């Protein structure tokens, strides 16, 4: 159902981790 939202959130978290 909300897979897109989950994927977006995951991508955001990954990018944030990489930015750190």
N, C-alpha and C positions, 0 to 999 in steps of 0.2 A: 504493500500500500504506500507507505511513506519511504520507499527505498531511495528515491531521489534525494529526499531531505537528509537521510542517513549518509548517503554517499557525499553529499555536499559538506555535511558536518565533518565527516571523516577527512575529506580532502583539506578542509580548513585547518583541522587539528594537525595534519601531517605538514602542511605548509608552515604553520606556526612553529612546530617542532624544528623544522629545517631552518627557519628564520633564526631560531635561538642558537 
